[in-house]
């Protein structure tokens, strides 16, 4: 039995089942993908790195730690399925990071990472969460702001 795959599936299911109530009434913001990047922010308010860090470590919301090792020493049990995010702000620009968070399947159709701001390709979603993103547009911007601070 592939325990790593089961762990990832369970983490993804937990993330999808914990859609934030703040996204319930929000209409999805249109965005344009150019060269596997979303250059334009989804909101007029700039992302806040501190709020983004809170989303990233919230195991009921972003749940990024379930798959990624990150420079967050106060949280135990970082995942090993996704790539470590130490230094990701040096490797990817803001638009590339936004694309990863919005819908990594645009870059890699076999990605196990949930699409945090796309509602089209979710499977086995509880009826109450159908058609709703995991993160709000502002939360996406906050997460992107935080990830850009992760430098080597």
matplotlib code that plots the C-alpha trace (Angstrom):
import matplotlib.pyplot as plt

x = [0.0, 1.3, 1.1, 2.5, -0.2, -2.9, -1.5, -1.6, -5.1, -6.3, -4.6, -6.2, -9.6, -9.2, -8.3, -11.2, -13.6, -12.4, -13.4, -13.4, -16.8, -15.4, -15.4, -19.1, -20.5, -17.5, -17.7, -14.5, -12.3, -11.4, -7.7, -5.5, -2.8, 0.2, 3.2, 2.1, 1.8, -0.9, 0.8, -2.1, -3.2, -6.7, -7.5, -6.9, -5.7, -2.0, -1.3, -0.2, 2.6, 1.7, -1.9, -0.6, 1.7, -1.4, -3.3, -0.3, 0.0, -3.7, -4.4, -8.1, -7.5, -4.4, -2.9, 0.3, 2.3, 0.6, 2.6, 5.4, 8.4, 8.5, 10.7, 8.0, 9.8, 6.9, 4.8, 5.6, 5.0, 5.8, 5.0, 7.4, 5.2, 5.5, 8.7, 10.2, 9.2, 12.4, 13.7, 10.6, 10.6, 14.0, 12.9, 9.5, 8.2, 4.9, 2.9, 4.3, 3.5, 0.0, -0.5, 0.7, -1.7, -4.7, -4.4, -1.2, -2.9, -2.5, 1.3, 1.1, -2.1, -0.9, -0.2, -1.7, -1.9, -5.5, -6.5, -7.1, -8.9, -10.4, -13.6, -13.7, -11.7, -12.7, -13.9, -15.9, -16.7, -19.4, -22.5, -22.2, -18.7, -19.5, -18.6, -16.6, -12.9, -10.8, -9.3, -10.7, -9.0, -7.5, -6.2, -4.5, -2.8, -1.8, -0.3, 1.6, 2.9, 4.1, 5.7, 7.6, 9.4, 10.8, 14.3, 17.5]
y = [0.0, 3.4, 5.3, 8.5, 8.6, 7.9, 10.7, 13.2, 12.1, 12.5, 15.9, 17.1, 15.8, 17.7, 20.9, 20.6, 19.9, 22.9, 25.6, 29.0, 30.5, 33.8, 32.4, 31.4, 34.6, 35.7, 35.7, 34.4, 37.1, 36.6, 36.2, 35.8, 33.1, 34.2, 32.0, 29.8, 32.9, 35.2, 38.5, 40.7, 40.5, 39.2, 42.1, 45.8, 45.4, 44.3, 41.0, 40.9, 38.5, 38.2, 37.2, 34.9, 33.1, 32.6, 31.0, 28.8, 27.3, 27.0, 23.3, 24.0, 26.5, 26.6, 23.5, 23.9, 22.2, 18.9, 18.6, 21.1, 21.6, 25.3, 27.6, 27.6, 26.0, 26.4, 24.0, 20.3, 17.6, 19.3, 17.3, 15.8, 15.1, 18.6, 20.4, 22.3, 26.0, 27.4, 29.9, 29.7, 33.5, 33.3, 30.6, 31.9, 35.4, 36.7, 35.7, 32.2, 31.8, 33.1, 30.5, 27.7, 28.8, 29.5, 26.2, 24.2, 21.8, 24.5, 23.8, 20.1, 18.2, 15.4, 17.7, 16.5, 20.1, 21.4, 24.3, 26.9, 29.4, 27.4, 25.4, 23.5, 20.3, 19.3, 15.8, 14.3, 17.7, 17.9, 19.6, 22.5, 23.4, 22.9, 25.9, 27.6, 28.1, 27.0, 30.5, 33.9, 36.2, 38.2, 35.1, 34.0, 37.5, 37.2, 33.7, 35.0, 38.0, 35.5, 33.1, 36.0, 36.6, 33.1, 33.8, 31.7]
z = [0.0, -0.9, 2.4, 0.9, -1.8, 0.9, 3.1, 0.2, -0.8, 2.8, 3.1, -0.2, 0.9, 4.2, 2.4, 0.0, 2.8, 4.8, 2.3, 4.0, 4.7, 3.4, -0.1, 0.0, -1.6, -3.6, -7.4, -9.0, -10.4, -14.1, -14.7, -17.7, -18.0, -20.2, -20.4, -17.4, -15.3, -13.9, -13.9, -12.7, -9.1, -8.4, -6.1, -5.9, -2.3, -2.2, -0.6, 3.0, 3.8, 7.4, 6.6, 3.8, 6.3, 8.5, 5.6, 4.7, 8.2, 8.9, 8.6, 8.0, 5.2, 3.1, 4.6, 2.6, 5.3, 4.6, 1.4, 1.6, 4.0, 4.8, 7.0, 9.7, 12.7, 15.2, 13.2, 13.3, 10.6, 7.3, 4.2, 1.8, -1.2, -2.8, -3.2, -0.3, -0.4, 1.1, -1.4, -3.7, -3.8, -5.6, -8.0, -9.1, -9.7, -8.4, -11.5, -11.5, -7.8, -8.3, -11.1, -8.8, -6.1, -8.4, -10.3, -10.5, -13.0, -15.7, -15.3, -14.6, -15.2, -12.9, -10.0, -6.7, -5.4, -5.2, -7.3, -4.6, -6.8, -9.6, -9.2, -12.5, -11.9, -8.4, -7.9, -5.1, -3.5, -0.9, -2.4, 0.0, -1.4, -5.1, -7.2, -4.4, -4.3, -1.4, -1.0, -1.7, -4.2, -1.3, 0.4, -2.8, -3.0, 0.7, 0.1, -2.9, -0.9, 1.8, -0.7, -2.4, 1.0, 1.0, -0.2, 0.1]

ax = plt.figure().add_subplot(projection="3d")
ax.plot(x, y, z, "-o")
ax.set_aspect("equal")
plt.show()
